[in-house]
Amino acid sequence: MTTQFTSRTAQPLQGLGWWNVYFIIKIALFLQGILSFHPLENFALVIFLLLPLKGRLLQILRLMIAIPAAAWLMHYDSYLPPLERLWAQMGQLMQFEWHYLLELTGRVISFQTLTALFAVAAGYSLLNRVLRVSVIVVATLIVISLPAAQMPAAVAQPKQQTVGEKTIPDNHTVPDSQTVTTATSVTSPTGTDDASLNTYLSGFFDTESERQVLFDNRAQTAAPFDLLFLSLCSVAWDDIEIAGLSDHPLFKEFDVLFDRYNAATSYSGPAVIRLLRASCGQETHRQLFSGAPSQQCYLFDNLKRLGFEENLIMNHDGVFDNFLQLIKTEGQVSADLMPQQGFPPYQKAFDGKPVYRDRQVLEDWFTHRQSDHSEKVVTLYNTISLHDGNRIIRGDTSTSMASYKTRLKNLLDDLYAFFQTLKQSERNIVVVMIPEHGAGMKGDRMQISGMREIPSESITHIPVGLKIFGKGMVRTGAPVHVTAPSSHLALSQLISNVLAQNPYETGHFDPASLIKNLPETPRVSQNEGSTVIDVNGKPYISLDGNTWSAYPAH
């Protein structure tokens, strides 16, 4: 009896086919430092794609699984924030106008990106005729998976320049002025491992919870003057430098200018809450929405107890993201928003609402203030003229980012002109300019241009200044720059110092004496789901509240 064995020819291993284009793009982005690379997950996808499958149905099923898996893996390999943060913002995204959503899509998938994709696909199609591209691609993936290739991204360090005996950030110029640096008591982390940075962050908030600024009740009966806070959306020193406006004359107007002021957040709602609770140390992001730990924290409430009446003005309606309500509930500002009737729209906002010209709104308020019989007033003015997605009506129809320089120049020009109006009026008024956060014009490997999900230093490093106006007022010293790391507590202390010294009693003031006791605050910034801290001049980021990594370089 003869036994016959039937031999089956093994099914040859198929190549990656057009999936080679996907991995070629990943390799190119990795070599440019734009993507990281997770070997285990990527090779799992490679093996899944190489598995020999018989039957059209199985191949279609594999494709249906592979496409979303590859998209998820591309994001996982990127430095972008977690996808859950996008879903959390979906409600706000749906309020944006369609052209702004289209613009945002264009920042992710640009014409250059599509051109490069076409070139890679065409190149693969030609090379695949003479070479086994899949072998080359898999071999390259193995090489970049080796430990030597998986080096951590370099951390961007802010460049600095020295002027005389002071060190300042290189993104803005300094007029002739005096610099006063307060003594530091900042304790750095013992290391950069997760445990050390978590201990440091916990200690930071414990220390901040004990800090307060007190106001002298004697200011209630001193010479009256007004306080005006200019809350500007979307401008940081980085944006000013990119727009080429570092030498704008407005910055030379201030008596006190902070060189290293940290906004501590990159979103408007949290930013205005932090300003309005400036009289206490820095709170965590979560604490911002559950009431201040003490009534003493509320800056405007402290001023109200000293006899200041409140005014609230904006160049928008404050409806988006419940902004106006946040000011009232979490900032405890009781004043109603001043009427906006009669203002012609200057811009169309990202959500389609009108935005009014800053100079017109401010000068209209000032006209009413001069006829008002209130002895002293504290006013909050909020402007969104620089918000991403805004467009100038009857102006440049290009993208909002392209128009940013024009809108920024218009805003700075408006504020400068308003300052001249205040000078000519000879009214006793102290003006504080404090942006909410930057615009993120430059973008980085974690965020596209205009994205502010991560409170990086380029977004939270903001220009904050104070100017004292008044009839016959004499400044006895040069303008001063505060070079120590500062945040809202220092601004509250500065206001307290102005109230205590009250230059309107004597008709003169020395800026250097106003900043002698300003508290320092290490650079710690938070949004929901992200924290960025400064460790010996290098930024570190946590996206889960427990694990840390060096913030990737630009």
Sequence and secondary structure as in RCSB ss.txt:
>XXXX:A:sequence
MTTQFTSRTAQPLQGLGWWNVYFIIKIALFLQGILSFHPLENFALVIFLLLPLKGRLLQILRLMIAIPAAAWLMH
YDSYLPPLERLWAQMGQLMQFEWHYLLELTGRVISFQTLTALFAVAAGYSLLNRVLRVSVIVVATLIVISLPAAQ
MPAAVAQPKQQTVGEKTIPDNHTVPDSQTVTTATSVTSPTGTDDASLNTYLSGFFDTESERQVLFDNRAQTAAPF
DLLFLSLCSVAWDDIEIAGLSDHPLFKEFDVLFDRYNAATSYSGPAVIRLLRASCGQETHRQLFSGAPSQQCYLF
DNLKRLGFEENLIMNHDGVFDNFLQLIKTEGQVSADLMPQQGFPPYQKAFDGKPVYRDRQVLEDWFTHRQSDHSE
KVVTLYNTISLHDGNRIIRGDTSTSMASYKTRLKNLLDDLYAFFQTLKQSERNIVVVMIPEHGAGMKGDRMQISG
MREIPSESITHIPVGLKIFGKGMVRTGAPVHVTAPSSHLALSQLISNVLAQNPYETGHFDPASLIKNLPETPRVS
QNEGSTVIDVNGKPYISLDGNTWSAYPAH
>XXXX:A:secstr
                TTHHHHHHHHHHHHHTTS    HHHHHHHHHHHHS   SHHHHHHHHHHHHHHHHHHHH
HHSSS  HHHHHHTHHHHTTS HHHHHHHHHHHS HHHHHHHHHHHHHHHHHTTTS HHHHHHHHHHHHHSTTT 
    B    EEEETTEEEETTS   S EEE         S SSHHHHHHHHHHHHHHHTT B    GGGGGS   
EEEEEEESS  HHHHHHTT TT GGGGS SEEEEEEE S SSHHHHHHHHHTTTB    TGGGGS  SSGGG HH
HHHHHTT EEEEEESS   GGGHHHHHHHTS     B   TT  EEEE TTS EEE HHHHHHHHHHHHHH   S
 EEEEEEE TT TT EETTS  S TTTTHHHHHHHHHHHHHHHHHHHHHHT  EEEEEEES     S  SSS TT
  SS  HHHHEEEEEEEEE TT EE S  EEE S B HHHHHHHHHHHHHH HHHHTEE HHHHTTT      EE
EETTEEEEEETTEEEEESSSS  EE B  
